[in-house]
Amino acid sequence: MSKIRVLVCDNISERGVNLMKNAGFEVSYLPSITPRDLLLTIPDYDGVIVRSRTIITRESISAGKKLKIIGRAGVGLDNIDLKAAKEADVKVYNTPNSVSNAVAELILGMMLNLSRGICIGNSGLKEGNWMKSHLKGFELKGKVLGVIGLGRIGIRLCELVHAMGMSILFYDIVEIPKETINRLNLKYAEIDSILAKSDYITLNVPLTQKTKHFISRDAFSKMKKTAYIINASRGAVLDEEALLQALKKDRIKGAALDVFEIEPPEQNELIAMPNVICTPHIGAQTVEAQEAAATAVSERMIEFFQV
């Protein structure tokens, strides 16, 4: 019987690759594979593993004549054509539990950074400027956090900020267990209420046709002028041009972005704004999260073919 062949298209922990090899799979680790080479290579494989870099299109799924399963080491599935996969009877799965804490901690770090001007103070000192009098910040204690999308990442973030004395408003289209609401003293609010009342707003929703540019010019007009917005979900959930104009007009106080509509983003005004903190899509980029994601995605791949 021929070996199961798995193509790994992005960087994952060596532990995951070794798990599949030890299970008898033939694994090709090609973390820099190009879209063109993927089309030429995928016909020989039974399974494919990706992160966010590789885009699995209808064309690549069609080219995968032997393809039975696609694993995403991480949360979002917007880089995979789910409709095409379903039509081709190709199973798709992700590993949402593996990166929740890492992303939540990054969001919290961004909130602290925005509040205390850590990046500004750091760069100022490196340039020889003592900016103490300019950096009067804000404490998170007693402030209101608005969480739009209360999935695993949102809940973990709420656990962290609850311990810091923040009040939490949330919105989600799915019902949240009462135990979670009571444990973290969460309060449900409609979007407009979250926009109007929150000191910090974090976006934790997947990218779909309905959520594209979910936060637009109208949304910024409803926020406090002292509000900060943080996006570590998907870039296109937030209208970057509308954000730029809101910042220029002092409609809101600042923003933190780990994701962008185009990645890597081009040099632009938004990135250059002094009250914008940017990171290069590192929400899940911790040793612990990557090990957990690689392990989970590989174990699911093994389970699928050994059933």
C-alpha positions as CSV (number, residue, x, y, z in Angstrom):
1,M,0.0,0.0,0.0
2,S,1.4,3.4,-1.0
3,K,2.2,6.0,1.7
4,I,-0.1,8.9,2.4
5,R,1.6,12.0,1.1
6,V,1.2,15.4,2.9
7,L,2.4,18.7,1.6
8,V,3.2,21.4,4.2
9,C,3.1,24.8,2.5
10,D,4.0,27.1,5.4
11,N,6.2,27.2,8.4
12,I,5.1,24.8,11.2
13,S,6.9,23.4,14.2
14,E,9.2,20.5,13.5
15,R,7.2,18.5,16.0
16,G,4.2,18.4,13.7
17,V,6.2,17.2,10.7
18,N,7.9,14.5,12.8
19,L,4.5,13.3,14.1
20,M,3.3,12.6,10.6
21,K,6.5,11.0,9.5
22,N,6.4,8.7,12.6
23,A,2.9,7.7,11.6
24,G,4.3,6.5,8.3
25,F,3.3,9.5,6.1
26,E,5.6,10.9,3.4
27,V,5.8,14.6,4.2
28,S,7.1,17.3,1.9
29,Y,8.0,20.5,3.8
30,L,8.0,23.4,1.4
31,P,7.2,26.5,3.5
32,S,8.2,28.9,0.7
33,I,6.3,27.3,-2.1
34,T,4.9,29.7,-4.7
35,P,1.3,29.7,-6.1
36,R,2.6,28.5,-9.4
37,D,4.7,25.7,-7.9
38,L,1.7,24.7,-5.7
39,L,-0.4,24.1,-8.8
40,L,2.3,21.9,-10.2
41,T,3.0,20.0,-7.0
42,I,-0.4,19.5,-5.4
43,P,-1.7,16.7,-7.8
44,D,0.7,14.3,-6.0
45,Y,-0.6,14.8,-2.5
46,D,-3.4,13.4,-0.4
47,G,-3.3,16.1,2.2
48,V,-2.2,19.8,2.5
49,I,-1.3,21.9,5.5
50,V,-1.2,25.7,5.4
51,R,-1.0,28.7,7.7
52,S,-2.1,32.2,6.5
53,R,0.6,32.7,3.8
54,T,-0.6,30.1,1.3
55,I,-3.9,30.7,-0.5
56,I,-5.7,27.6,-1.5
57,T,-7.8,28.6,-4.5
58,R,-10.4,26.8,-6.5
59,E,-7.8,26.2,-9.1
60,S,-5.4,24.6,-6.7
61,I,-8.2,22.4,-5.3
62,S,-9.1,21.4,-8.8
63,A,-5.5,20.5,-9.5
64,G,-5.3,18.3,-6.4
65,K,-6.7,15.2,-8.0
66,K,-5.8,13.0,-5.0
67,L,-6.5,15.7,-2.4
68,K,-8.8,14.6,0.5
69,I,-8.1,17.0,3.3
70,I,-6.7,20.5,4.0
71,G,-5.5,21.5,7.4
72,R,-5.0,25.0,8.6
73,A,-2.5,25.5,11.5
74,G,-4.4,28.4,13.1
75,V,-7.8,30.0,13.2
76,G,-8.9,31.8,10.0
77,L,-10.1,29.9,7.0
78,D,-10.4,32.9,4.6
79,N,-7.3,31.8,2.7
80,I,-9.1,28.6,1.6
81,D,-11.9,28.4,-1.0
82,L,-14.3,26.6,1.3
83,K,-17.0,26.4,-1.4
84,A,-14.6,24.8,-3.9
85,A,-13.4,22.3,-1.2
86,K,-16.9,21.3,-0.4
87,E,-17.8,20.8,-4.0
88,A,-14.7,18.6,-4.4
89,D,-15.5,16.7,-1.2
90,V,-12.3,17.8,0.4
91,K,-12.4,18.2,4.2
92,V,-11.1,21.4,5.7
93,Y,-10.3,21.9,9.4
94,N,-8.4,24.4,11.6
95,T,-6.9,24.5,15.1
96,P,-8.5,27.4,16.9
97,N,-7.6,26.3,20.4
98,S,-3.9,26.4,19.8
99,V,-3.4,30.1,19.3
100,S,-6.1,31.7,21.4
101,N,-3.9,32.7,24.3
102,A,-1.1,34.0,22.1
103,V,-3.4,36.3,20.2
104,A,-5.2,37.5,23.3
105,E,-1.9,38.4,25.0
106,L,-0.8,40.4,21.9
107,I,-4.1,42.3,22.0
108,L,-3.5,43.1,25.7
109,G,0.0,44.2,24.9
110,M,-1.3,46.5,22.2
111,M,-3.8,48.0,24.6
112,L,-1.1,48.7,27.2
113,N,1.2,50.1,24.5
114,L,-1.4,52.5,23.2
115,S,-2.3,53.6,26.7
116,R,1.2,54.2,27.9
117,G,3.0,55.3,24.8
118,I,5.6,52.6,25.2
119,C,6.7,52.6,21.5
120,I,6.9,56.4,21.4
121,G,8.9,56.5,24.6
122,N,11.2,53.7,23.3
123,S,11.9,55.3,20.0
124,G,12.3,58.7,21.6
125,L,14.9,57.6,24.0
126,K,16.8,55.8,21.2
127,E,16.8,59.1,19.3
128,G,18.1,61.0,22.4
129,N,14.8,62.5,23.5
130,W,13.6,62.4,27.1
131,M,9.8,62.5,26.5
132,K,8.5,62.1,30.1
133,S,6.3,65.2,30.1
134,H,4.7,64.2,26.8
135,L,3.8,60.6,27.9
136,K,1.0,60.9,30.4
137,G,-0.9,57.7,29.8
138,F,-4.0,55.9,30.9
139,E,-4.6,52.9,33.1
140,L,-6.8,50.0,31.9
141,K,-8.3,49.6,35.3
142,G,-11.8,51.1,35.3
143,K,-12.0,51.4,31.6
144,V,-14.5,49.8,29.2
145,L,-13.4,47.2,26.7
146,G,-15.7,46.4,23.8
147,V,-15.2,42.9,22.3
148,I,-16.8,42.4,18.9
149,G,-16.7,38.6,18.4
150,L,-16.5,36.6,21.6
151,G,-14.9,33.4,20.4
152,R,-12.0,31.6,22.0
153,I,-9.6,34.6,21.6
154,G,-12.2,37.1,22.8
155,I,-13.0,35.0,25.9
156,R,-9.3,34.6,26.8
157,L,-8.8,38.3,26.4
158,C,-11.8,39.0,28.7
159,E,-10.2,36.7,31.3
160,L,-7.0,38.7,31.2
161,V,-8.6,42.2,31.3
162,H,-11.2,41.1,33.9
163,A,-8.3,40.5,36.3
164,M,-7.1,44.0,35.5
165,G,-10.4,45.6,36.6
166,M,-11.9,46.5,33.2
167,S,-15.6,46.5,32.4
168,I,-16.5,44.4,29.4
169,L,-19.2,44.8,26.7
170,F,-19.5,42.1,24.0
171,Y,-21.3,41.4,20.8
172,D,-21.6,38.1,19.0
173,I,-24.1,36.4,16.7
174,V,-23.9,33.2,18.6
175,E,-25.2,32.6,22.1
176,I,-22.5,32.7,24.8
177,P,-22.8,30.3,27.8
178,K,-24.3,32.0,30.9
179,E,-21.4,30.5,33.0
180,T,-18.9,32.5,30.9
181,I,-21.0,35.7,31.1
182,N,-21.4,35.4,34.9
183,R,-17.8,34.4,35.6
184,L,-16.3,37.4,33.7
185,N,-19.1,39.8,34.5
186,L,-19.7,40.4,30.8
187,K,-22.5,42.5,29.4
188,Y,-24.1,42.0,26.0
189,A,-24.5,45.2,23.9
190,E,-25.5,45.9,20.3
191,I,-22.7,47.2,18.0
192,D,-23.7,50.9,18.2
193,S,-23.7,50.8,22.0
194,I,-20.2,49.2,22.1
195,L,-19.0,51.8,19.7
196,A,-20.4,54.6,21.8
197,K,-19.4,53.4,25.3
198,S,-16.0,51.6,24.9
199,D,-12.6,53.0,25.6
200,Y,-11.0,50.2,23.8
201,I,-12.6,48.2,21.0
202,T,-11.1,44.9,19.7
203,L,-12.2,43.1,16.6
204,N,-12.2,39.3,16.8
205,V,-14.4,38.2,13.9
206,P,-13.6,36.1,10.8
207,L,-13.4,37.7,7.4
208,T,-16.6,37.0,5.4
209,Q,-18.7,39.0,2.9
210,K,-20.7,40.4,5.8
211,T,-17.7,41.4,7.9
212,K,-15.6,43.0,5.2
213,H,-15.2,46.7,6.2
214,F,-17.5,46.0,9.2
215,I,-15.8,48.9,10.9
216,S,-16.2,51.8,8.5
217,R,-16.5,55.6,8.5
218,D,-20.0,55.4,10.1
219,A,-18.6,53.3,12.9
220,F,-15.8,55.7,13.6
221,S,-18.2,58.5,13.8
222,K,-20.0,56.8,16.7
223,M,-16.9,56.2,18.9
224,K,-15.5,58.2,21.7
225,K,-12.9,60.7,20.7
226,T,-10.7,59.0,23.4
227,A,-11.3,55.5,22.0
228,Y,-8.6,53.1,20.8
229,I,-9.3,50.3,18.3
230,I,-7.3,47.1,17.9
231,N,-7.5,44.7,15.0
232,A,-5.8,41.3,15.3
233,S,-8.3,39.4,13.3
234,R,-8.2,40.0,9.5
235,G,-7.2,43.3,7.8
236,A,-10.2,43.8,5.6
237,V,-12.6,43.7,8.6
238,L,-11.6,47.3,9.1
239,D,-11.7,50.0,6.4
240,E,-8.1,51.3,6.5
241,E,-8.9,54.5,4.6
242,A,-11.7,55.3,7.0
243,L,-9.4,54.6,10.0
244,L,-6.8,57.0,8.5
245,Q,-9.3,59.8,8.1
246,A,-10.7,59.2,11.6
247,L,-7.2,59.5,13.0
248,K,-6.4,62.6,11.0
249,K,-9.6,64.3,12.1
250,D,-9.0,63.2,15.8
251,R,-12.2,61.2,15.7
252,I,-10.5,58.5,17.8
253,K,-7.3,58.6,19.9
254,G,-5.4,55.7,18.3
255,A,-5.2,52.2,16.8
256,A,-3.2,49.0,16.9
257,L,-3.0,46.8,13.8
258,D,-1.5,43.3,13.6
259,V,-3.3,42.6,10.3
260,F,-3.8,44.5,7.0
261,E,-5.9,44.4,3.9
262,I,-2.8,43.7,1.9
263,E,0.0,41.8,3.5
264,P,2.7,42.9,3.7
265,P,1.3,46.4,3.5
266,E,2.7,49.0,1.3
267,Q,4.3,52.0,3.0
268,N,1.4,54.4,3.6
269,E,0.1,57.2,5.8
270,L,-1.7,54.9,8.1
271,I,1.4,53.0,9.2
272,A,3.3,56.2,9.6
273,M,0.8,57.8,12.0
274,P,2.3,58.4,15.4
275,N,-0.7,57.0,17.2
276,V,-0.8,53.8,15.3
277,I,1.0,50.7,16.5
278,C,1.7,48.1,13.8
279,T,3.0,44.5,14.0
280,P,3.5,42.1,11.0
281,H,0.7,39.6,11.7
282,I,2.4,38.1,14.7
283,G,-0.7,37.2,16.8
284,A,0.0,33.5,16.8
285,Q,3.8,33.9,16.5
286,T,4.9,32.4,19.8
287,V,6.9,29.3,20.4
288,E,4.1,27.8,22.5
289,A,1.3,28.6,20.0
290,Q,3.2,27.3,17.0
291,E,4.1,24.1,18.7
292,A,0.5,23.6,19.7
293,A,-0.9,24.4,16.3
294,A,1.6,22.1,14.5
295,T,0.8,19.3,16.9
296,A,-3.0,19.8,16.6
297,V,-3.0,20.1,12.8
298,S,-0.8,17.0,12.4
299,E,-2.7,14.9,14.8
300,R,-5.9,15.7,13.0
301,M,-4.3,14.7,9.7
302,I,-3.1,11.4,11.1
303,E,-6.5,10.7,12.6
304,F,-8.3,11.4,9.3
305,F,-6.2,8.9,7.3
306,Q,-6.0,6.2,10.0
307,V,-9.7,6.0,10.7
